[in-house]
Amino acid sequence: MTKIIAHLGPKGTYSEVATLFYAQHLQQKMGIKSELLPIPSISQTLRTLVNGKADIAVVPVENSIEGTVAMTLDTLWELEGLHIQQAITIPIVHNLLSKATSISDIKTIYSHPQALAQCQKWLENNLPDAILIPSNSTTEALHHLNHEPSVGAIASSRAAHLYDLPIKKENINDYPDNCTRFWIVRREPHEDGNNISLGFAFQANTPGVLVKPLQIFADKQINLTKIESRPTKRSLGEYLFFVDLAGDTSGETIQSALQELAKVTKVLKVLGNYDIIKIDHQEISQF
């Protein structure tokens, strides 16, 4: 049995690293072989799963510096029939790649918007005049480096090795403990784990509308680990909410809370019930 795993590509992205780890996990724990399928964007990665062209999708959801990856949440809210099965947190070490003679010769830098933001202070201090150009992934624009010596890119050491590109400066993260969490998503429901992610929207944006859901969790002593809003995209000032909480959807307390929550919201989506695997630098160095 071989599972096709879609992830943000091309080869060398941090999404690929998380996917390689998960593929290894499937092989060792369940004897399941995997085939990796690089996809140009996060949204397309999840749609590939919905369309049946992949069995599993691996998508970034949150970074310790820049916070939530909005595209992941927005797409999961939009699409039906997807379920988070697992979360994987990996350390992120950004490097400046370039064929320039020196760092001072670099005039343009490409990378994913999250990577550019996670290295913002370093860039301001060392290359304040460089033009920053966002790309769909940390490896998408690496081909520019072979033709333009004044161009740099922020990417992983794996990407530098795969594409035979020199690293001009290692570890340019603004904060040393930079890490990103990825969700493992499948079409099959999953009801086991210590973490639950859900989203909900209201009939109307009225004063105190968010108090009722929060009170439900408080009354049942359910610990919320994260809450944030995203625009509904229907009208300015209209929002939907995403919540992470500790618990198992098979537990009576959680089931009761979800039943009450459904009564005070217009739409309620349980995105998944899952455990989180944390990978350290030593484990990730093998990829």
C-alpha positions, 0 to 999 in steps of 0.5 A, a space after each residue: 500500500 502506498 499513500 500519496 502525500 501532498 505538500 507545499 513544494 518544490 523540493 526543499 521546503 520546510 513542508 517537505 521536511 515535515 512530510 518526510 518525517 511523517 512518511 517515515 512515521 507511517 513506514 515505521 509505525 504502520 508499514 505504509 509506504 508513501 509517495 510525495 507530491 509537491 504542490 505550488 500553494 497551500 490552498 492547492 495542496 488541500 484541494 488536491 486532497 479533496 479532489 482525490 489526487 492525494 491521500 494525505 495533505 501536510 500544511 503549515 498552520 502556525 509559526 512561533 514568530 509570525 503566528 497563524 498561516 491564514 491560508 490554511 485556516 481559510 481553506 479548511 473552513 471553505 472545503 468540506 470533508 477534511 479532517 486533521 489527523 495529526 500535528 507535527 512541530 518542527 524547528 525552523 532554521 532560515 539561511 541566506 542563499 546566494 551566488 553573490 561575492 559578498 552579502 553586501 552585493 545582494 540587492 533582491 531577496 526572494 522567499 515565502 512571506 512567512 520566511 521574510 517576516 521571520 527574518 525581518 530584523 536581520 534583513 533590516 540590520 544587514 540588508 536594509 536596501 534590499 528589495 524583498 519579493 514574496 514567493 509561494 514557497 521558500 524554494 520556488 524562486 531559487 532558480 533566480 540565483 543561478 542567473 542573477 548574482 545580486 539575488 538572494 533567497 531565504 531557505 533551508 539548508 536542505 534546499 541549499 544542498 538539493 539545488 547546489 547553492 551556497 549559504 552566505 549566512 546561516 541561521 538568520 531567524 530573528 528569534 532562535 527558537 523558531 518553529 512551525 506547526 504542520 497539520 496532517 489532513 485526510 478525508 477520513 474522520 479522526 476522533 482521538 487525541 489531546 487537541 481539538 481545533 474547530 471553527 464557528 460563525 454567528 448569524 450576526 455580529 452583535 454585542 456580546 456574541 462571543 461571550 456565550 461560546 466562551 462561557 460554555 467552555 468556562 463552565 465546563 472547565 475546558 482549557 482553550 489554548 488558542 482563539 482568533 478571528 478571521 474575516 468571513 469575506 462577505 462583509 467588512 466587520 464580519 468575522 468567524 472564529 477558530 478555537 483550539 482546545 484541550 480534550 478528546 471529542 469522544 469525552 462526555 464533557 467535550 460532546 456536551 460542549 459541542 452540542 451547546 456550542 451548535 445552538 449558539 452559532 450559525 455554523 460549527 465545524 470540528 476541524 480535527 481531534 489530534 495529538 502533536 508530535 514535536 521534533 527536535 533539531 537532531 531528529 530533523 537533521 536526517 532529512 
